[in-house]
């Protein structure tokens, strides 16, 4: 299991994470990416997707910690 977080203060709203891992990240009314409710802890395929998004985020504001 790994914990997924987005630092909304750093997020530049380019939607890369929501496009890369739409089952884990969503854009909300504040214009920022958020972890979808219930997806804060991921494993297996979802963990891989979260890591892909973490690597793709241009400002490194996604953290995936095991
Ligand atoms: S990829 Fe990073 S900067 Fe882009 S929307 Fe997601 S969290 Fe924000």
Boltz pocket constraint, residues with backbone or C-beta under 6 A from the ligand:
constraints:
  - pocket:
      binder: B
      contacts: [[A, 6], [A, 10], [A, 11], [A, 12], [A, 13], [A, 14], [A, 15], [A, 16], [A, 17], [A, 18], [A, 32], [A, 33], [A, 53], [A, 56], [A, 57], [A, 58], [A, 59], [A, 60], [A, 61], [A, 62]]
      max_distance: 6.0
